Amino acid sequence: MAKKDSKEKASGRTLKVVGGTAAGRGDDFEAVRALARIATEFDLEEIEVDGGHLRVRRAVAQLVAPLAAAPAGPARPIALTPPVEAKGEGPGSFVTSPFVGTFYRAPSPEAPSFAEVGQTVRKGQVVCIVEAMKLMNEIEAEADGKVEEILVKNGEHVEYGQHLIRISKS
């Protein structure tokens, strides 16, 4: 028993016994000591005894990041590759997605595509659809020109501002 008592003192934890009838009477001192041992064993933070009722509260574990991480060893050099020209970059303008959704080249699977590579389009002409929240949103060309490249596959997920189609000025 002496080992356990010294361990309780070394932990630096304090147990709070709140009000009630058992805590205030001298004849129940042994009961309070027994409750304190149980609280320490099960990592309880508070015990409240009131009449015939007993309420306990468990301590919440606090996550603390280690102050010093283990040494990682010597730094390794990182091999850098030369920059690659991104697909879809080049002269002309881009039709971009106005929101997150799914890109479609045609109004239905059986219908022909709104625009094909090499086709000439006019400003305001529908060139694709982006489905967002179950709504089919027609996307129009912002300038007259020739479709040089379709940058997204049919049915592919697109992000806000993502380039969909590259159009060269005619």
FIDOSE-689458 format. One record per residue: chain; y, x, z of N, C-alpha, C, O in turn. Coordinates in nm, 2 decimals. Each point is the difference from the previous one (the first is absolute). Layout:
REC chain    n.y    n.x    n.z   ca.y   ca.x   ca.z    c.y    c.x    c.z    o.y    o.x    o.z
REC     A      Y      X      Z      Y      X      Z      Y      X      Z      Y      X      Z
...
//
This chain:
REC chain    n.y    n.x    n.z   ca.y   ca.x   ca.z    c.y    c.x    c.z    o.y    o.x    o.z
REC     A  -0.12   0.08   0.00   0.12  -0.08   0.00   0.12   0.09   0.00   0.11  -0.04  -0.05
REC     A  -0.11   0.15   0.11   0.12   0.09   0.01   0.04   0.05  -0.14   0.12   0.01  -0.03
REC     A  -0.22   0.01  -0.06   0.04   0.04  -0.14   0.08  -0.11  -0.07   0.10   0.03  -0.06
REC     A  -0.14  -0.15   0.08   0.06  -0.12  -0.07   0.14  -0.01   0.05   0.10  -0.03  -0.08
REC     A  -0.07   0.04   0.22   0.13  -0.02   0.05   0.09   0.11  -0.05   0.12  -0.02  -0.02
REC     A  -0.17   0.15   0.01   0.09   0.10  -0.04   0.03  -0.02  -0.15   0.11   0.04  -0.04
REC     A  -0.20  -0.09  -0.04   0.03  -0.03  -0.14   0.11  -0.11  -0.01   0.08   0.01  -0.09
REC     A  -0.09  -0.11   0.17   0.10  -0.10   0.00   0.14   0.05   0.03   0.10  -0.04  -0.06
REC     A  -0.09   0.13   0.16   0.13   0.06   0.03   0.05   0.09  -0.11   0.12   0.01  -0.02
REC     A  -0.21   0.06  -0.04   0.04   0.10  -0.11   0.05  -0.07  -0.12   0.08   0.06  -0.07
REC     A  -0.12  -0.18   0.04   0.04  -0.07  -0.12   0.15  -0.04   0.00   0.06  -0.01  -0.11
REC     A   0.00   0.00   0.23   0.14  -0.03   0.00   0.03  -0.14  -0.02   0.12  -0.04   0.00
REC     A  -0.22  -0.05  -0.02   0.02  -0.14  -0.02   0.03  -0.07   0.13  -0.06   0.04   0.11
REC     A   0.14  -0.14  -0.11   0.02  -0.08   0.12  -0.05  -0.14  -0.03   0.02  -0.05  -0.11
REC     A  -0.08  -0.02   0.20  -0.04  -0.13  -0.01   0.09  -0.09   0.08   0.04   0.03   0.11
REC     A   0.00  -0.14  -0.17   0.09  -0.09   0.06  -0.08  -0.12   0.04  -0.06  -0.07  -0.08
REC     A   0.06   0.04   0.21  -0.06  -0.12   0.06   0.11  -0.09   0.04   0.09   0.03   0.08
REC     A  -0.09  -0.15  -0.15   0.12  -0.09   0.01  -0.03  -0.11   0.10  -0.11  -0.07  -0.01
REC     A   0.19   0.04   0.11   0.01  -0.11   0.09  -0.14  -0.06   0.04  -0.10   0.07  -0.02
REC     A   0.10  -0.19   0.06  -0.12  -0.08   0.03  -0.04   0.02   0.14   0.06   0.08   0.08
REC     A  -0.17  -0.14  -0.04  -0.04   0.00   0.14  -0.09   0.12   0.03   0.01   0.05   0.11
REC     A  -0.09   0.00  -0.20  -0.08   0.11   0.03   0.07   0.13   0.02  -0.04   0.09   0.07
REC     A   0.15  -0.07  -0.14   0.08   0.12   0.00   0.07   0.02   0.13   0.03   0.11   0.04
REC     A   0.01  -0.22   0.03   0.08   0.01   0.11  -0.07   0.00   0.13   0.06   0.04   0.10
REC     A  -0.18  -0.07  -0.09  -0.08   0.00   0.12  -0.07   0.13   0.03  -0.06   0.06  -0.09
REC     A   0.07  -0.01   0.21  -0.07   0.12   0.04  -0.15   0.00  -0.01  -0.07   0.10  -0.03
REC     A   0.01  -0.22   0.06  -0.14  -0.01   0.00  -0.06   0.00  -0.14  -0.13   0.02  -0.01
REC     A   0.21  -0.04  -0.09  -0.05   0.01  -0.14   0.03   0.13  -0.07  -0.01   0.02  -0.12
REC     A   0.04   0.09   0.20   0.04   0.13  -0.05  -0.12   0.06  -0.08   0.02   0.06  -0.10
REC     A  -0.14  -0.08   0.15  -0.12   0.05  -0.07  -0.02  -0.07  -0.14  -0.04   0.06  -0.09
REC     A   0.07  -0.19   0.09   0.00  -0.07  -0.13   0.10   0.05  -0.10  -0.03   0.02  -0.12
REC     A   0.15   0.02   0.17   0.10   0.05  -0.09  -0.05   0.14  -0.05   0.02   0.03  -0.12
REC     A  -0.08   0.05   0.21  -0.05   0.13  -0.05  -0.11  -0.01  -0.10   0.00   0.07  -0.10
REC     A  -0.08  -0.17   0.12  -0.11  -0.03  -0.10   0.06  -0.04  -0.13  -0.04   0.04  -0.11
REC     A   0.14  -0.12   0.11   0.07  -0.04  -0.12   0.07   0.11  -0.07   0.00   0.01  -0.12
REC     A   0.06   0.08   0.20   0.06   0.12  -0.06  -0.10   0.09  -0.07   0.02   0.05  -0.11
REC     A  -0.14  -0.03   0.17  -0.11   0.08  -0.07  -0.04  -0.07  -0.13  -0.02   0.07  -0.10
REC     A   0.00  -0.20   0.10  -0.03  -0.07  -0.12   0.11   0.01  -0.10  -0.03   0.02  -0.12
REC     A   0.15  -0.03   0.16   0.11   0.01  -0.10   0.00   0.14  -0.06   0.03   0.01  -0.12
REC     A  -0.06   0.09   0.20   0.00   0.14  -0.06  -0.12   0.01  -0.09   0.02   0.06  -0.11
REC     A  -0.13  -0.11   0.14  -0.12   0.01  -0.08   0.02  -0.06  -0.13  -0.05   0.05  -0.10
REC     A   0.11  -0.17   0.10   0.01  -0.08  -0.13   0.14   0.02  -0.06   0.04  -0.08  -0.09
REC     A   0.04   0.17   0.13   0.14   0.03  -0.05   0.09  -0.12   0.00   0.06  -0.04  -0.09
REC     A  -0.06  -0.03   0.21   0.08  -0.12   0.02   0.14   0.05   0.05   0.01   0.10   0.07
REC     A   0.09  -0.17  -0.11   0.14   0.04   0.03   0.05  -0.08   0.12   0.08   0.05   0.09
REC     A  -0.12  -0.18  -0.08   0.05  -0.09   0.11  -0.11  -0.09   0.05  -0.08  -0.05  -0.08
REC     A   0.08   0.02   0.21  -0.09  -0.10   0.06   0.09  -0.09   0.08   0.07   0.05   0.09
REC     A  -0.09  -0.18  -0.11   0.08  -0.09   0.08  -0.10  -0.10   0.07  -0.08  -0.06  -0.07
REC     A   0.09   0.05   0.20  -0.09  -0.08   0.07   0.09  -0.11   0.06   0.10   0.03   0.08
REC     A  -0.13  -0.16  -0.10   0.08  -0.11   0.05  -0.09  -0.11   0.04  -0.05  -0.07  -0.09
REC     A   0.03   0.05   0.22  -0.09  -0.10   0.04  -0.14   0.03  -0.04  -0.05   0.11   0.02
REC     A  -0.01  -0.20  -0.09  -0.14   0.03  -0.05   0.00   0.05  -0.15  -0.10   0.01  -0.06
REC     A   0.22   0.02   0.01   0.01   0.04  -0.14   0.02   0.15  -0.01   0.07   0.06   0.09
REC     A  -0.13   0.00  -0.18   0.02   0.15  -0.03   0.04   0.02  -0.14  -0.07  -0.06  -0.09
REC     A   0.18   0.13   0.07   0.04   0.03  -0.14   0.01   0.15  -0.02   0.06   0.07   0.09
REC     A  -0.11  -0.02  -0.20   0.00   0.14  -0.02   0.07   0.03  -0.14  -0.01  -0.09  -0.09
REC     A   0.07   0.20   0.08   0.06   0.04  -0.13  -0.04   0.14  -0.03   0.01   0.09   0.08
REC     A  -0.06  -0.08  -0.20  -0.05   0.13  -0.05   0.11   0.09  -0.05   0.09  -0.05  -0.06
REC     A  -0.10   0.18   0.07   0.10   0.09  -0.05  -0.01   0.01  -0.15  -0.11   0.00  -0.05
REC     A   0.22   0.01  -0.02   0.00   0.01  -0.14   0.00   0.15  -0.04   0.09   0.07   0.05
REC     A  -0.18  -0.03  -0.13  -0.01   0.14  -0.04   0.12   0.03  -0.09   0.03  -0.07  -0.09
REC     A   0.04   0.18   0.12   0.11   0.04  -0.08  -0.04   0.11  -0.09  -0.06   0.10   0.04
REC     A   0.08  -0.11  -0.17  -0.03   0.10  -0.10   0.11   0.10   0.00   0.12  -0.03  -0.03
REC     A  -0.15   0.15   0.05   0.09   0.11   0.00  -0.04   0.10  -0.10  -0.12   0.05   0.00
REC     A   0.20  -0.01  -0.10  -0.03   0.10  -0.10   0.00   0.13   0.07   0.08   0.03   0.09
REC     A  -0.18   0.06  -0.13   0.00   0.13   0.06   0.13   0.08  -0.04   0.05  -0.01  -0.11
REC     A  -0.01   0.08   0.21   0.13   0.08  -0.02  -0.02   0.11  -0.10   0.08   0.03  -0.08
REC     A  -0.19   0.04   0.10  -0.03   0.11  -0.09  -0.13  -0.02  -0.07  -0.10  -0.01   0.06
REC     A   0.11   0.01  -0.19  -0.12  -0.02  -0.08  -0.07   0.14  -0.02   0.06   0.10   0.02
REC     A  -0.19  -0.10  -0.04  -0.07   0.12  -0.02   0.05   0.08  -0.12   0.04  -0.07  -0.10
REC     A  -0.03   0.20   0.11   0.05   0.07  -0.11  -0.08  -0.02  -0.13  -0.12   0.00   0.00
REC     A   0.19  -0.02  -0.11  -0.06  -0.03  -0.13  -0.05   0.12  -0.07  -0.07  -0.01  -0.10
REC     A   0.10   0.13   0.14  -0.04   0.12  -0.07   0.11   0.04  -0.10   0.11  -0.07   0.00
REC     A  -0.13   0.17  -0.07   0.10   0.05  -0.09   0.03  -0.11  -0.11  -0.09  -0.07  -0.05
REC     A   0.21   0.07   0.00   0.04  -0.10  -0.10  -0.06   0.04  -0.13   0.00   0.12  -0.04
REC     A  -0.05  -0.22  -0.03  -0.06   0.03  -0.13   0.10  -0.03  -0.11   0.07  -0.10   0.01
REC     A  -0.06   0.18  -0.12   0.09  -0.03  -0.10  -0.05  -0.12  -0.08  -0.12  -0.03  -0.02
REC     A   0.22  -0.05  -0.03  -0.04  -0.12  -0.08   0.03   0.04  -0.15   0.11   0.04  -0.03
REC     A  -0.21  -0.07  -0.05   0.02   0.03  -0.15   0.08  -0.12  -0.06  -0.04  -0.11   0.01
REC     A   0.15   0.15  -0.07   0.08  -0.10  -0.07  -0.03  -0.01  -0.14  -0.01   0.11  -0.07
REC     A   0.00  -0.23   0.01  -0.02  -0.01  -0.14   0.13  -0.03  -0.07   0.09  -0.06   0.07
REC     A  -0.07   0.09  -0.19   0.13  -0.03  -0.07   0.02  -0.15  -0.01  -0.10  -0.07  -0.01
REC     A   0.22   0.03   0.01   0.02  -0.15  -0.01  -0.05  -0.05  -0.13   0.02   0.07  -0.11
REC     A  -0.07  -0.19   0.11  -0.06  -0.06  -0.12   0.10  -0.12  -0.04   0.05  -0.07   0.09
REC     A  -0.02   0.06  -0.21   0.09  -0.11  -0.05  -0.07  -0.13   0.03  -0.12  -0.02  -0.04
REC     A   0.18  -0.07   0.12  -0.06  -0.13   0.04  -0.02  -0.08  -0.13   0.08   0.00  -0.09
REC     A  -0.18  -0.08   0.10  -0.03  -0.09  -0.11   0.11  -0.10  -0.01   0.04  -0.06   0.10
REC     A   0.00   0.03  -0.21   0.11  -0.10  -0.02   0.14   0.05   0.00   0.09  -0.07  -0.01
REC     A  -0.08   0.20   0.03   0.14   0.06   0.00   0.03   0.03  -0.15  -0.09   0.04  -0.07
REC     A   0.21  -0.06   0.04   0.04   0.03  -0.13   0.13  -0.08  -0.04   0.05  -0.07   0.08
REC     A  -0.01   0.08  -0.20   0.12  -0.07  -0.04  -0.02  -0.15  -0.01  -0.12  -0.04  -0.02
REC     A   0.22  -0.03   0.04  -0.01  -0.15  -0.01   0.02  -0.06   0.14   0.05   0.06   0.09
REC     A  -0.07  -0.19  -0.09   0.02  -0.08   0.13  -0.14  -0.05   0.05  -0.09   0.00  -0.08
REC     A   0.09  -0.04   0.20  -0.13  -0.05   0.06   0.02  -0.14   0.04   0.10  -0.04   0.05
REC     A  -0.21  -0.03  -0.07  -0.01  -0.14   0.06  -0.07   0.03   0.14  -0.11   0.06   0.00
REC     A   0.18  -0.10   0.11  -0.05   0.03   0.13  -0.04  -0.13   0.07   0.05  -0.11  -0.03
REC     A  -0.14   0.12   0.13  -0.05  -0.11   0.07   0.11  -0.04   0.11   0.04   0.08   0.08
REC     A   0.00  -0.21  -0.08   0.10  -0.04   0.10  -0.06  -0.02   0.14   0.08  -0.03   0.09
REC     A  -0.21   0.03  -0.08  -0.06  -0.02   0.13  -0.15   0.05  -0.01  -0.05   0.04  -0.10
REC     A  -0.02  -0.05   0.22  -0.14   0.04   0.01  -0.08  -0.11  -0.06   0.03  -0.12   0.03
REC     A  -0.13   0.15  -0.10  -0.09  -0.11  -0.06  -0.10   0.06  -0.09  -0.04   0.12   0.01
REC     A  -0.01  -0.21  -0.10  -0.11   0.04  -0.10   0.06  -0.01  -0.14   0.06  -0.11  -0.03
REC     A  -0.08   0.21  -0.05   0.05   0.01  -0.13  -0.09  -0.07  -0.10  -0.12   0.03   0.00
REC     A   0.18  -0.11  -0.09  -0.08  -0.06  -0.11   0.07   0.02  -0.13   0.12  -0.03  -0.01
REC     A  -0.19   0.06  -0.09   0.06   0.02  -0.14   0.01  -0.13  -0.07   0.08  -0.01  -0.10
REC     A  -0.15  -0.09   0.13  -0.01  -0.13  -0.07   0.01  -0.12   0.10  -0.03   0.02   0.12
REC     A   0.07  -0.13  -0.17   0.00  -0.12   0.09  -0.13  -0.05   0.05  -0.01  -0.07   0.10
REC     A  -0.10   0.10  -0.18  -0.13  -0.04   0.04  -0.10   0.10  -0.06   0.04   0.07  -0.09
REC     A  -0.16  -0.06   0.14  -0.10   0.10  -0.06  -0.03  -0.02  -0.14  -0.02   0.10  -0.07
REC     A   0.03  -0.23   0.02  -0.03  -0.02  -0.15   0.12   0.02  -0.09  -0.01   0.02  -0.12
REC     A   0.13  -0.02   0.18   0.12   0.00  -0.08   0.03   0.15  -0.04  -0.04   0.09   0.06
REC     A   0.12  -0.08  -0.17   0.04   0.14  -0.04   0.10   0.06   0.09   0.07  -0.08   0.07
REC     A  -0.06   0.21  -0.07   0.09   0.07   0.09   0.15  -0.03  -0.04   0.03  -0.03  -0.11
REC     A   0.06   0.03   0.21   0.14  -0.02  -0.03   0.06   0.11  -0.08   0.08  -0.03  -0.09
REC     A  -0.13   0.15   0.12   0.06   0.12  -0.08  -0.11   0.10  -0.01  -0.09   0.02   0.08
REC     A   0.09   0.05  -0.20  -0.10   0.10  -0.03   0.08   0.13  -0.03   0.12   0.00  -0.04
REC     A  -0.19   0.12   0.06   0.07   0.12  -0.04   0.03   0.00  -0.14  -0.08  -0.03  -0.09
REC     A   0.21   0.07   0.05   0.04   0.01  -0.14   0.08  -0.13  -0.04   0.07   0.00  -0.10
REC     A  -0.08  -0.10   0.18   0.07  -0.13  -0.03   0.15   0.01   0.04   0.03   0.07   0.10
REC     A   0.05  -0.13  -0.18   0.14  -0.01   0.03   0.03  -0.12   0.08  -0.05  -0.11  -0.03
REC     A   0.13   0.13   0.14   0.03  -0.11   0.09   0.15  -0.02   0.01   0.08   0.10  -0.03
REC     A  -0.03  -0.22   0.06   0.14  -0.03   0.02   0.03  -0.01   0.14  -0.08  -0.04   0.08
REC     A   0.21   0.06  -0.04   0.04  -0.02   0.13  -0.02  -0.14   0.05   0.03  -0.09  -0.08
REC     A  -0.09   0.07   0.19  -0.03  -0.14   0.05  -0.14  -0.05  -0.04  -0.04  -0.11   0.05
REC     A  -0.03   0.18  -0.13  -0.13  -0.04  -0.05  -0.10   0.03   0.12   0.00   0.11   0.06
REC     A  -0.09  -0.20  -0.04  -0.11   0.02   0.11  -0.09   0.10  -0.05  -0.06  -0.01  -0.11
REC     A   0.03   0.12   0.19  -0.09   0.11  -0.04  -0.12   0.00   0.09  -0.10   0.07  -0.04
REC     A   0.10  -0.13   0.15  -0.11   0.00   0.09   0.02  -0.11   0.12   0.10  -0.06   0.00
REC     A  -0.20   0.05   0.08   0.01  -0.09   0.12  -0.04   0.08   0.12  -0.09   0.09   0.00
REC     A   0.16  -0.11   0.11  -0.04   0.06   0.13  -0.03  -0.12   0.09   0.09  -0.08   0.03
REC     A  -0.21   0.07   0.02  -0.04  -0.11   0.09   0.03   0.05   0.14  -0.05   0.10   0.05
REC     A   0.13  -0.18   0.02   0.03   0.03   0.14  -0.01  -0.13   0.08   0.07  -0.10  -0.03
REC     A  -0.15   0.10   0.14  -0.01  -0.12   0.08  -0.04  -0.12  -0.08   0.05  -0.11   0.02
REC     A  -0.15   0.13  -0.11  -0.05  -0.11  -0.08   0.10  -0.06  -0.10  -0.02  -0.11  -0.05
REC     A   0.13   0.18   0.03   0.10  -0.05  -0.10   0.00   0.10  -0.12   0.00   0.12   0.03
REC     A  -0.01  -0.17  -0.15   0.01   0.08  -0.12   0.14   0.02  -0.04   0.07  -0.09  -0.04
REC     A  -0.02   0.21   0.05   0.14   0.04  -0.03   0.01   0.07  -0.13  -0.06   0.11  -0.02
REC     A   0.13  -0.17  -0.08   0.01   0.06  -0.13   0.10   0.12   0.01   0.11  -0.02   0.06
REC     A  -0.14   0.13  -0.11   0.09   0.12   0.00   0.05   0.02  -0.14  -0.08   0.01  -0.09
REC     A   0.21   0.00   0.08   0.07   0.01  -0.13   0.04   0.15  -0.03   0.03   0.07   0.09
REC     A  -0.02  -0.04  -0.22   0.06   0.13  -0.04   0.14   0.00   0.03   0.07  -0.10  -0.02
REC     A  -0.01   0.21   0.07   0.14   0.01   0.03   0.08   0.05  -0.11   0.13   0.00   0.00
REC     A  -0.19   0.04  -0.11   0.07   0.05  -0.12  -0.08  -0.01  -0.12  -0.13  -0.02   0.01
REC     A   0.19   0.02  -0.13  -0.07   0.00  -0.13  -0.07   0.13  -0.01   0.06   0.11   0.04
REC     A  -0.17  -0.10  -0.10  -0.07   0.12  -0.03  -0.14  -0.01  -0.04  -0.05  -0.11  -0.03
REC     A  -0.02   0.22   0.03  -0.14   0.01  -0.04  -0.09   0.03   0.12   0.04   0.10   0.07
REC     A  -0.15  -0.17  -0.05  -0.09   0.03   0.11  -0.07   0.13  -0.03  -0.08   0.01  -0.09
REC     A   0.11   0.09   0.17  -0.06   0.14  -0.02  -0.13   0.01   0.08  -0.09   0.07  -0.04
REC     A   0.09  -0.13   0.16  -0.11   0.03   0.09  -0.01  -0.12   0.10   0.10  -0.04   0.06
REC     A  -0.22   0.00  -0.03  -0.03  -0.10   0.10  -0.07   0.08   0.11  -0.11   0.06  -0.01
REC     A   0.18  -0.05   0.13  -0.04   0.10   0.10  -0.09  -0.06   0.10  -0.06   0.08   0.09
REC     A   0.03  -0.20  -0.09  -0.09  -0.07   0.10  -0.11  -0.07  -0.07   0.02  -0.06  -0.11
REC     A  -0.14   0.06   0.16  -0.11  -0.07  -0.05   0.00  -0.15   0.04   0.06  -0.04   0.10
REC     A  -0.11  -0.04  -0.19   0.00  -0.15   0.03  -0.08  -0.03   0.13  -0.11   0.05   0.02
REC     A   0.17  -0.13   0.06  -0.06  -0.04   0.13   0.02   0.11   0.11  -0.06  -0.02   0.11
REC     A   0.13   0.12  -0.13   0.03   0.11   0.09   0.11  -0.04   0.10   0.09  -0.07  -0.03
REC     A  -0.11   0.11   0.16   0.10  -0.02   0.10   0.12   0.08  -0.03  -0.01   0.12  -0.03
REC     A   0.13  -0.17   0.05   0.13   0.07  -0.03   0.09  -0.01   0.13  -0.01  -0.09   0.07
REC     A   0.09   0.19  -0.06   0.10   0.01   0.12   0.14  -0.04  -0.05   0.02   0.00  -0.12
REC     A   0.06  -0.03   0.21   0.14  -0.02  -0.03   0.07   0.12  -0.06  -0.02   0.11   0.05
REC     A   0.08  -0.13  -0.17   0.07   0.11  -0.07  -0.09   0.09  -0.08   0.05   0.09  -0.06
REC     A  -0.18  -0.12   0.05  -0.09   0.08  -0.08   0.03  -0.03  -0.15   0.02  -0.11  -0.04
REC     A  -0.02   0.22  -0.04   0.01  -0.01  -0.14  -0.12  -0.07  -0.06  -0.11   0.04   0.03
REC     A   0.13  -0.14  -0.11  -0.11  -0.07  -0.07  -0.01   0.03  -0.14  -0.11   0.03  -0.05
REC     A   0.22  -0.03  -0.02   0.00   0.02  -0.15   0.12   0.09  -0.03   0.11  -0.01   0.05
REC     A  -0.13   0.11  -0.14   0.11   0.08  -0.05   0.04  -0.04  -0.14  -0.08  -0.02  -0.09
REC     A   0.21  -0.01   0.07   0.06  -0.05  -0.12   0.10   0.10  -0.05   0.09   0.04   0.07
REC     A  -0.11   0.00  -0.20   0.10   0.10  -0.06   0.11  -0.09  -0.06  -0.03  -0.10  -0.06
REC     A   0.15   0.15   0.06   0.11  -0.07  -0.06  -0.01   0.01  -0.15  -0.04   0.10  -0.06
REC     A   0.06  -0.21  -0.01  -0.01   0.00  -0.15   0.13   0.00  -0.07   0.01   0.00  -0.12
//
